[in-house]
Amino acid sequence: MKHLLLAFLLAPSMLFAAEQTITLKVAGNCGSCKKRIVKAAEAVPSVDDAAWDKKTKVFTATYDDAKTTPDAIKKAILAAGYDVEGATADQTAYSKLPDCCKYKDRTHE
């Protein structure tokens, strides 16, 4: 009986779980940035097909909304040292980025 009740309670949440896409502006400069941004995002459970475009600074990924949230993905990228639209990166992580990745220090672009 307990298993039937548990299945009944969990069924609605399983019906509404779906693959979602997140699109964000993420600061960065180069191919090394791309690798770090994608790696940080893909470390979040259920994030797939993460990509970051160097020219447009647009990050996209798909994720299972039953296993993670857009906020968790943003936090992972921020923790890797990269600004995400509306939020500033972890300064300690940013200071450890290679010089080519230090987008805040660049005056040309």
N, CA, C and O atoms as a MOPAC input file, in Angstrom:
PM7 MOZYME 1SCF
protein

 N      0.81800 1    -1.19100 1     0.00000 1
 C      0.00000 1     0.00000 1     0.00000 1
 C      0.86600 1     1.26100 1     0.00000 1
 O      0.55000 1     2.24200 1    -0.67400 1
 N      1.97700 1     1.22300 1     0.77400 1
 C      2.86500 1     2.38300 1     0.83300 1
 C      3.44600 1     2.69300 1    -0.54500 1
 O      3.56100 1     3.85800 1    -0.92700 1
 N      3.80900 1     1.65500 1    -1.28300 1
 C      4.39000 1     1.85200 1    -2.60600 1
 C      3.37800 1     2.46700 1    -3.57100 1
 O      3.73100 1     3.30500 1    -4.40100 1
 N      2.14900 1     2.05500 1    -3.45800 1
 C      1.10200 1     2.60800 1    -4.30600 1
 C      0.87500 1     4.07900 1    -3.98500 1
 O      0.72100 1     4.89700 1    -4.89300 1
 N      0.85400 1     4.41800 1    -2.71100 1
 C      0.68300 1     5.80500 1    -2.28900 1
 C      1.86400 1     6.65800 1    -2.75400 1
 O      1.67300 1     7.77200 1    -3.24100 1
 N      3.07200 1     6.14100 1    -2.60500 1
 C      4.26400 1     6.86400 1    -3.04900 1
 C      4.22100 1     7.08800 1    -4.55500 1
 O      4.52000 1     8.18800 1    -5.01800 1
 N      3.86300 1     6.08800 1    -5.31400 1
 C      3.76300 1     6.22900 1    -6.76500 1
 C      2.70700 1     7.26700 1    -7.13200 1
 O      2.90200 1     8.05400 1    -8.05800 1
 N      1.60700 1     7.27000 1    -6.41900 1
 C      0.53900 1     8.23400 1    -6.66800 1
 C      1.00400 1     9.65900 1    -6.38900 1
 O      0.65400 1    10.58300 1    -7.12300 1
 N      1.78700 1     9.83700 1    -5.33400 1
 C      2.27400 1    11.17000 1    -4.97500 1
 C      3.36400 1    11.66500 1    -5.92000 1
 O      3.44400 1    12.86100 1    -6.19700 1
 N      4.19700 1    10.76400 1    -6.41200 1
 C      5.29600 1    11.14900 1    -7.29500 1
 C      4.88900 1    11.28300 1    -8.75700 1
 O      5.55000 1    11.99200 1    -9.51500 1
 N      3.83600 1    10.63100 1    -9.15800 1
 C      3.43000 1    10.63100 1   -10.56200 1
 C      3.23400 1    12.02800 1   -11.13100 1
 O      3.72800 1    12.28300 1   -12.22900 1
 N      2.54500 1    12.95600 1   -10.45800 1
 C      2.37100 1    14.28800 1   -11.04700 1
 C      3.68800 1    15.00300 1   -11.30500 1
 O      3.82600 1    15.67900 1   -12.32400 1
 N      4.66100 1    14.87200 1   -10.40500 1
 C      5.93300 1    15.55900 1   -10.62900 1
 C      6.69900 1    14.94200 1   -11.78900 1
 O      7.42300 1    15.64400 1   -12.49600 1
 N      6.54800 1    13.63700 1   -11.99200 1
 C      7.23200 1    12.98700 1   -13.10100 1
 C      6.59300 1    13.37100 1   -14.43100 1
 O      7.27500 1    13.41800 1   -15.45500 1
 N      5.31300 1    13.64100 1   -14.42200 1
 C      4.62900 1    14.02400 1   -15.64900 1
 C      5.07200 1    15.40300 1   -16.14100 1
 O      5.09200 1    15.65900 1   -17.34500 1
 N      5.42200 1    16.27400 1   -15.22100 1
 C      5.76100 1    17.63900 1   -15.58200 1
 C      7.25300 1    17.86300 1   -15.76900 1
 O      7.65100 1    18.93800 1   -16.21900 1
 N      8.08300 1    16.89600 1   -15.44300 1
 C      9.51600 1    17.01800 1   -15.66300 1
 C      9.77000 1    17.00700 1   -17.16800 1
 O      9.22800 1    16.18500 1   -17.90600 1
 N     10.59700 1    17.92700 1   -17.58700 1
 C     10.85100 1    18.00900 1   -19.02100 1
 C     12.22400 1    18.58900 1   -19.28500 1
 O     12.81400 1    19.24900 1   -18.42900 1
 N     12.71500 1    18.33700 1   -20.46500 1
 C     13.96900 1    18.93000 1   -20.88200 1
 C     13.71500 1    20.39500 1   -21.20600 1
 O     12.79400 1    20.73000 1   -21.95100 1
 N     14.53100 1    21.24700 1   -20.64400 1
 C     14.41400 1    22.68500 1   -20.84300 1
 C     15.70600 1    23.19900 1   -21.46600 1
 O     16.72700 1    22.51300 1   -21.45500 1
 N     15.65200 1    24.39500 1   -22.00100 1
 C     16.84100 1    25.04600 1   -22.54300 1
 C     17.05000 1    26.35200 1   -21.80400 1
 O     16.10600 1    27.10500 1   -21.56100 1
 N     18.29200 1    26.60900 1   -21.45200 1
 C     18.66300 1    27.86400 1   -20.82100 1
 C     19.57000 1    28.62300 1   -21.77500 1
 O     20.44800 1    28.03700 1   -22.40800 1
 N     19.35500 1    29.92000 1   -21.87400 1
 C     20.18400 1    30.79100 1   -22.70000 1
 C     20.56800 1    31.99200 1   -21.85500 1
 O     19.70700 1    32.66500 1   -21.28800 1
 N     21.86400 1    32.25600 1   -21.77500 1
 C     22.38200 1    33.34200 1   -20.94100 1
 C     23.52700 1    34.05700 1   -21.62900 1
 O     24.23300 1    33.46600 1   -22.44600 1
 N     23.71300 1    35.31200 1   -21.30400 1
 C     24.93200 1    36.00800 1   -21.69100 1
 C     25.95700 1    35.70300 1   -20.61700 1
 O     25.68600 1    35.87600 1   -19.42900 1
 N     27.13500 1    35.25100 1   -21.02900 1
 C     28.21300 1    34.92300 1   -20.10400 1
 C     29.48600 1    35.58700 1   -20.60500 1
 O     29.86100 1    35.42600 1   -21.76600 1
 N     30.15100 1    36.33500 1   -19.72600 1
 C     31.38600 1    37.02200 1   -20.09200 1
 C     32.49500 1    36.00600 1   -20.34600 1
 O     32.50200 1    34.91800 1   -19.76900 1
 N     33.42400 1    36.37200 1   -21.21100 1
 C     34.56400 1    35.52600 1   -21.52300 1
 C     35.26300 1    36.03500 1   -22.76800 1
 O     34.76100 1    36.93400 1   -23.44300 1
 N     36.41600 1    35.46600 1   -23.07500 1
 C     37.21900 1    35.95200 1   -24.18800 1
 C     37.61000 1    34.92100 1   -25.23100 1
 O     37.64800 1    35.23200 1   -26.42200 1
 N     37.89900 1    33.70200 1   -24.80600 1
 C     38.64800 1    32.81200 1   -25.70300 1
 C     38.19100 1    31.36100 1   -25.61400 1
 O     37.21800 1    31.03500 1   -24.93400 1
 N     38.90700 1    30.51400 1   -26.30800 1
 C     38.61800 1    29.08700 1   -26.29200 1
 C     38.78800 1    28.46400 1   -24.91700 1
 O     38.06800 1    27.53100 1   -24.56300 1
 N     39.73900 1    28.97400 1   -24.13800 1
 C     39.90500 1    28.47900 1   -22.76800 1
 C     38.68200 1    28.82700 1   -21.92800 1
 O     38.24100 1    28.02400 1   -21.10500 1
 N     38.13700 1    30.01900 1   -22.13500 1
 C     36.90600 1    30.41400 1   -21.43700 1
 C     35.79400 1    29.44600 1   -21.79400 1
 O     35.06400 1    28.97000 1   -20.92500 1
 N     35.67500 1    29.16300 1   -23.07800 1
 C     34.62200 1    28.26100 1   -23.54400 1
 C     34.71200 1    26.92200 1   -22.82600 1
 O     33.70100 1    26.40700 1   -22.34800 1
 N     35.90700 1    26.35400 1   -22.74700 1
 C     36.09100 1    25.05900 1   -22.08400 1
 C     35.68700 1    25.12800 1   -20.61900 1
 O     35.01100 1    24.23100 1   -20.11500 1
 N     36.10100 1    26.19200 1   -19.93300 1
 C     35.78900 1    26.32900 1   -18.50500 1
 C     34.29100 1    26.53900 1   -18.25500 1
 O     33.72100 1    25.95200 1   -17.33600 1
 N     33.67300 1    27.36500 1   -19.06500 1
 C     32.23800 1    27.64600 1   -18.91200 1
 C     31.42300 1    26.37900 1   -19.14900 1
 O     30.53500 1    26.04800 1   -18.36300 1
 N     31.72600 1    25.67900 1   -20.22600 1
 C     31.00000 1    24.44700 1   -20.55700 1
 C     31.23600 1    23.38100 1   -19.48900 1
 O     30.29700 1    22.70000 1   -19.07700 1
 N     32.47300 1    23.23500 1   -19.04300 1
 C     32.79900 1    22.23900 1   -18.01700 1
 C     32.04800 1    22.53200 1   -16.71600 1
 O     31.52100 1    21.61600 1   -16.08400 1
 N     31.99800 1    23.79200 1   -16.32000 1
 C     31.28900 1    24.17200 1   -15.09000 1
 C     29.80800 1    23.83500 1   -15.19800 1
 O     29.22400 1    23.28900 1   -14.26200 1
 N     29.20600 1    24.15500 1   -16.32500 1
 C     27.77900 1    23.89000 1   -16.50900 1
 C     27.49100 1    22.39800 1   -16.55200 1
 O     26.52500 1    21.93100 1   -15.94700 1
 N     28.31700 1    21.65500 1   -17.25900 1
 C     28.07500 1    20.22400 1   -17.40400 1
 C     28.35100 1    19.44400 1   -16.11600 1
 O     27.98900 1    18.27100 1   -16.01800 1
 N     28.98000 1    20.07400 1   -15.13900 1
 C     29.17600 1    19.44300 1   -13.83300 1
 C     27.87600 1    19.43900 1   -13.02000 1
 O     27.75600 1    18.70500 1   -12.03800 1
 N     26.91900 1    20.25100 1   -13.42800 1
 C     25.61700 1    20.29400 1   -12.76000 1
 C     24.80400 1    19.08700 1   -13.24000 1
 O     24.74900 1    18.81600 1   -14.43900 1
 N     24.17000 1    18.35900 1   -12.30500 1
 C     23.40300 1    17.17400 1   -12.71000 1
 C     22.37100 1    17.47800 1   -13.79100 1
 O     21.63400 1    18.46100 1   -13.70600 1
 N     22.33200 1    16.63900 1   -14.78500 1
 C     21.37200 1    16.62700 1   -15.89600 1
 C     21.58300 1    17.71000 1   -16.94300 1
 O     20.73600 1    17.86900 1   -17.82200 1
 N     22.67800 1    18.46300 1   -16.88300 1
 C     22.95400 1    19.46700 1   -17.91500 1
 C     23.64600 1    18.78100 1   -19.09200 1
 O     24.63400 1    18.06700 1   -18.91900 1
 N     23.11000 1    19.00800 1   -20.28700 1
 C     23.64800 1    18.40600 1   -21.50800 1
 C     23.81500 1    19.47500 1   -22.58400 1
 O     23.22900 1    20.55400 1   -22.49800 1
 N     24.59300 1    19.17300 1   -23.56300 1
 C     24.73900 1    20.01000 1   -24.74700 1
 C     25.05300 1    21.46700 1   -24.41800 1
 O     24.52000 1    22.37600 1   -25.05500 1
 N     25.90600 1    21.69200 1   -23.43500 1
 C     26.28600 1    23.05700 1   -23.08600 1
 C     27.20400 1    23.60900 1   -24.16700 1
 O     28.05900 1    22.90000 1   -24.69600 1
 N     27.01400 1    24.87800 1   -24.48500 1
 C     27.83600 1    25.53800 1   -25.50400 1
 C     27.92900 1    27.02500 1   -25.17100 1
 O     27.01100 1    27.60200 1   -24.58800 1
 N     29.04300 1    27.63100 1   -25.54800 1
 C     29.23800 1    29.06900 1   -25.36200 1
 C     29.87500 1    29.61400 1   -26.62200 1
 O     30.86500 1    29.06400 1   -27.10400 1
 N     29.32100 1    30.68900 1   -27.16000 1
 C     29.82700 1    31.29600 1   -28.38200 1
 C     30.72500 1    32.48000 1   -28.03300 1
 O     30.29400 1    33.43000 1   -27.38000 1
 N     31.96400 1    32.41000 1   -28.47200 1
 C     32.95900 1    33.43000 1   -28.16100 1
 C     32.57400 1    34.80500 1   -28.70800 1
 O     32.79500 1    35.81500 1   -28.04000 1
 N     32.01300 1    34.85700 1   -29.89200 1
 C     31.66500 1    36.14900 1   -30.50800 1
 C     30.44700 1    36.78900 1   -29.85700 1
 O     30.46200 1    37.97900 1   -29.53900 1
 N     29.40600 1    36.01500 1   -29.66200 1
 C     28.15200 1    36.57900 1   -29.14300 1
 C     28.07900 1    36.57400 1   -27.61800 1
 O     27.25700 1    37.27400 1   -27.02700 1
 N     28.94700 1    35.77500 1   -26.98300 1
 C     28.96200 1    35.60200 1   -25.51700 1
 C     27.68800 1    34.91600 1   -25.01500 1
 O     27.31800 1    35.07300 1   -23.85100 1
 N     27.02200 1    34.16400 1   -25.88000 1
 C     25.78200 1    33.50000 1   -25.50800 1
 C     26.07300 1    32.04400 1   -25.14000 1
 O     26.71900 1    31.30500 1   -25.88300 1
 N     25.57400 1    31.66800 1   -23.97500 1
 C     25.67300 1    30.31000 1   -23.46300 1
 C     24.29700 1    29.65000 1   -23.59000 1
 O     23.27600 1    30.26700 1   -23.28700 1
 N     24.28100 1    28.40300 1   -24.03600 1
 C     23.03800 1    27.63400 1   -24.08000 1
 C     23.31700 1    26.22500 1   -23.56000 1
 O     24.42400 1    25.70300 1   -23.69300 1
 N     22.30600 1    25.63600 1   -22.97800 1
 C     22.40500 1    24.24500 1   -22.53100 1
 C     21.00100 1    23.70300 1   -22.34800 1
 O     20.04700 1    24.45500 1   -22.14800 1
 N     20.89200 1    22.39500 1   -22.41800 1
 C     19.62900 1    21.75000 1   -22.08700 1
 C     19.81400 1    21.06800 1   -20.73500 1
 O     20.91800 1    20.65800 1   -20.37400 1
 N     18.70800 1    20.95500 1   -19.99500 1
 C     18.74900 1    20.32900 1   -18.67700 1
 C     17.38600 1    19.74700 1   -18.34500 1
 O     16.36600 1    20.14200 1   -18.90900 1
 N     17.39300 1    18.81500 1   -17.43000 1
 C     16.16000 1    18.20500 1   -16.95500 1
 C     15.68500 1    19.02400 1   -15.76600 1
 O     16.36800 1    19.08400 1   -14.74400 1
 N     14.53300 1    19.65100 1   -15.88700 1
 C     14.06700 1    20.54300 1   -14.82500 1
 C     13.60800 1    19.80400 1   -13.56800 1
 O     13.29300 1    20.43700 1   -12.56100 1
 N     13.56900 1    18.49100 1   -13.61700 1
 C     13.27100 1    17.71500 1   -12.41400 1
 C     14.53400 1    17.48200 1   -11.58600 1
 O     14.45600 1    17.09900 1   -10.41900 1
 N     15.70000 1    17.71700 1   -12.19600 1
 C     16.96100 1    17.42600 1   -11.51700 1
 C     17.79900 1    18.65900 1   -11.21400 1
 O     18.68200 1    18.60200 1   -10.35800 1
 N     17.54800 1    19.76000 1   -11.88900 1
 C     18.31600 1    20.97000 1   -11.61900 1
 C     17.49800 1    22.19900 1   -12.00100 1
 O     16.39400 1    22.09100 1   -12.53400 1
 N     18.06200 1    23.36200 1   -11.71600 1
 C     17.38000 1    24.62100 1   -11.99500 1
 C     18.30200 1    25.55500 1   -12.76700 1
 O     19.51800 1    25.36600 1   -12.76300 1
 N     17.74400 1    26.54800 1   -13.41900 1
 C     18.59000 1    27.54200 1   -14.08000 1
 C     19.52900 1    28.22500 1   -13.08000 1
 O     20.66900 1    28.54400 1   -13.41700 1
 N     19.05400 1    28.44700 1   -11.86000 1
 C     19.87300 1    29.09300 1   -10.84100 1
 C     21.10800 1    28.25800 1   -10.50300 1
 O     22.18900 1    28.81100 1   -10.29800 1
 N     20.96200 1    26.94900 1   -10.44400 1
 C     22.10400 1    26.07100 1   -10.15800 1
 C     23.14000 1    26.14900 1   -11.27700 1
 O     24.34300 1    26.12000 1   -11.01600 1
 N     22.67900 1    26.24800 1   -12.50400 1
 C     23.59100 1    26.36000 1   -13.64600 1
 C     24.32500 1    27.69600 1   -13.59100 1
 O     25.53800 1    27.74900 1   -13.79500 1
 N     23.59900 1    28.76800 1   -13.31900 1
 C     24.21800 1    30.09800 1   -13.19800 1
 C     25.26300 1    30.10100 1   -12.09500 1
 O     26.36500 1    30.61700 1   -12.28600 1
 N     24.93100 1    29.53200 1   -10.94400 1
 C     25.86200 1    29.49600 1    -9.81000 1
 C     27.13900 1    28.74900 1   -10.16100 1
 O     28.22200 1    29.15500 1    -9.73900 1
 N     27.03500 1    27.67300 1   -10.92000 1
 C     28.20800 1    26.90300 1   -11.31900 1
 C     29.12600 1    27.72900 1   -12.21500 1
 O     30.34700 1    27.68600 1   -12.07000 1
 N     28.53800 1    28.47500 1   -13.13400 1
 C     29.33800 1    29.32200 1   -14.03800 1
 C     29.96900 1    30.47400 1   -13.25800 1
 O     31.13200 1    30.80900 1   -13.48400 1
 N     29.21800 1    31.07700 1   -12.35000 1
 C     29.75300 1    32.14800 1   -11.50300 1
 C     30.91400 1    31.63600 1   -10.65700 1
 O     31.92000 1    32.32800 1   -10.49700 1
 N     30.77800 1    30.43600 1   -10.12000 1
 C     31.82800 1    29.84900 1    -9.28700 1
 C     33.08700 1    29.54400 1   -10.08700 1
 O     34.17900 1    29.46800 1    -9.52300 1
 N     32.94200 1    29.36800 1   -11.39600 1
 C     34.09700 1    29.12500 1   -12.26500 1
 C     34.83800 1    30.41800 1   -12.60800 1
 O     35.92000 1    30.37800 1   -13.19400 1
 N     34.25300 1    31.57300 1   -12.24100 1
 C     34.92400 1    32.85100 1   -12.46200 1
 C     34.34800 1    33.70900 1   -13.56600 1
 O     34.97200 1    34.69200 1   -13.96700 1
 N     33.17300 1    33.36500 1   -14.06800 1
 C     32.60100 1    34.08700 1   -15.19600 1
 C     31.30600 1    34.79900 1   -14.80900 1
 O     30.42700 1    34.20900 1   -14.18000 1
 N     31.19900 1    36.07500 1   -15.19200 1
 C     29.97400 1    36.83300 1   -14.96200 1
 C     28.86600 1    36.26300 1   -15.82500 1
 O     29.07800 1    35.89600 1   -16.98100 1
 N     27.68000 1    36.19700 1   -15.24000 1
 C     26.47300 1    35.76300 1   -15.93900 1
 C     25.53000 1    36.95300 1   -15.89300 1
 O     25.46900 1    37.65400 1   -14.88300 1
 N     24.79700 1    37.18800 1   -16.96500 1
 C     23.92400 1    38.36100 1   -17.01000 1
 C     23.23200 1    38.60500 1   -15.67100 1
 O     22.51000 1    37.75200 1   -15.15300 1
 N     23.47800 1    39.79800 1   -15.13000 1
 C     22.85600 1    40.19000 1   -13.87200 1
 C     23.57100 1    39.73700 1   -12.61600 1
 O     23.11100 1    40.04300 1   -11.51600 1
 N     24.68000 1    39.01900 1   -12.73400 1
 C     25.39100 1    38.52900 1   -11.54800 1
 C     26.90300 1    38.55000 1   -11.79900 1
 O     27.36600 1    38.30300 1   -12.91200 1
 N     27.64700 1    38.84600 1   -10.75700 1
 C     29.10200 1    38.94300 1   -10.84800 1
 C     29.76300 1    37.65900 1   -10.36200 1
 O     29.34500 1    37.06200 1    -9.37000 1
 N     30.79200 1    37.25400 1   -11.07500 1
 C     31.51500 1    36.01900 1   -10.77700 1
 C     32.18300 1    36.06700 1    -9.41200 1
 O     32.42900 1    37.13300 1    -8.84800 1
 N     32.46600 1    34.87800 1    -8.90300 1
 C     33.25900 1    34.74000 1    -7.69300 1
 C     34.63900 1    35.35300 1    -7.94700 1
 O     35.35000 1    34.92200 1    -8.85500 1
 N     35.01600 1    36.34800 1    -7.15600 1
 C     36.25800 1    37.08500 1    -7.40100 1
 C     37.49900 1    36.20900 1    -7.22900 1
 O     38.47200 1    36.36900 1    -7.96600 1
 N     37.47700 1    35.30000 1    -6.27700 1
 C     38.62400 1    34.41500 1    -6.07600 1
 C     38.82400 1    33.52900 1    -7.30100 1
 O     39.94800 1    33.35100 1    -7.77000 1
 N     37.73100 1    32.97800 1    -7.81600 1
 C     37.81400 1    32.13500 1    -9.02100 1
 C     38.27000 1    32.96200 1   -10.21300 1
 O     39.09400 1    32.51000 1   -11.00700 1
 N     37.73100 1    34.18600 1   -10.34100 1
 C     38.12800 1    35.05400 1   -11.45500 1
 C     39.63000 1    35.34700 1   -11.40300 1
 O     40.29900 1    35.32200 1   -12.43600 1
 N     40.15400 1    35.62100 1   -10.22700 1
 C     41.57500 1    35.96600 1   -10.10600 1
 C     42.48900 1    34.80400 1   -10.48400 1
 O     43.65600 1    35.02000 1   -10.81100 1
 N     41.97300 1    33.57600 1   -10.44400 1
 C     42.76400 1    32.39400 1   -10.80000 1
 C     42.70200 1    32.05700 1   -12.28700 1
 O     43.41400 1    31.16500 1   -12.74900 1
 N     41.85500 1    32.76500 1   -13.04300 1
 C     41.76700 1    32.50400 1   -14.48200 1
 C     43.06900 1    32.90500 1   -15.16500 1
 O     43.75400 1    33.81600 1   -14.69900 1
 N     43.41800 1    32.24000 1   -16.26100 1
 C     44.59200 1    32.66300 1   -17.03400 1
 C     44.38900 1    34.08700 1   -17.54600 1
 O     43.25300 1    34.54000 1   -17.68000 1
 N     45.46800 1    34.78400 1   -17.82800 1
 C     45.38700 1    36.17100 1   -18.28900 1
 C     44.48700 1    36.33300 1   -19.51900 1
 O     43.77300 1    37.32800 1   -19.63800 1
 N     44.52000 1    35.36600 1   -20.42200 1
 C     43.70400 1    35.47800 1   -21.63400 1
 C     42.20900 1    35.44000 1   -21.32900 1
 O     41.39700 1    35.86100 1   -22.15200 1
 N     41.84700 1    34.94300 1   -20.16300 1
 C     40.43400 1    34.81100 1   -19.79300 1
 C     39.93400 1    35.96500 1   -18.92600 1
 O     38.74800 1    36.01100 1   -18.59700 1
 N     40.78700 1    36.87300 1   -18.56000 1
 C     40.39000 1    37.95400 1   -17.65900 1
 C     39.69900 1    39.06900 1   -18.44200 1
 O     40.31200 1    40.06800 1   -18.82100 1
 N     38.43400 1    38.86700 1   -18.66300 1
 C     37.59900 1    39.76900 1   -19.45700 1
 C     37.39200 1    41.12200 1   -18.78900 1
 O     37.16900 1    42.10600 1   -19.49500 1
 N     37.45300 1    41.21800 1   -17.48000 1
 C     37.24800 1    42.48300 1   -16.76900 1
 C     38.43900 1    43.41400 1   -16.96800 1
 O     38.29900 1    44.63200 1   -16.85900 1
 N     39.58100 1    42.86300 1   -17.25100 1
 C     40.80300 1    43.63500 1   -17.38500 1
 C     41.05900 1    44.10800 1   -18.80800 1
 O     42.03800 1    44.80500 1   -19.07200 1
 N     40.17800 1    43.72900 1   -19.71600 1
 C     40.37200 1    44.08800 1   -21.11900 1
 C     39.65700 1    45.39600 1   -21.43300 1
 O     38.48100 1    45.56700 1   -21.11100 1
 N     40.37300 1    46.30800 1   -22.06000 1
 C     39.75700 1    47.58200 1   -22.45400 1
 C     39.46100 1    47.60800 1   -23.94200 1
 O     38.73300 1    48.48300 1   -24.41000 1
 N     40.00900 1    46.66900 1   -24.68700 1
 C     39.74900 1    46.57500 1   -26.12500 1
 C     38.90400 1    45.33600 1   -26.38900 1
 O     39.08200 1    44.33500 1   -25.69500 1
 N     38.03900 1    45.35300 1   -27.31100 1
 C     37.21700 1    44.23400 1   -27.75800 1
 C     36.07700 1    44.75300 1   -28.54400 1
 O     35.25100 1    43.97600 1   -29.02100 1

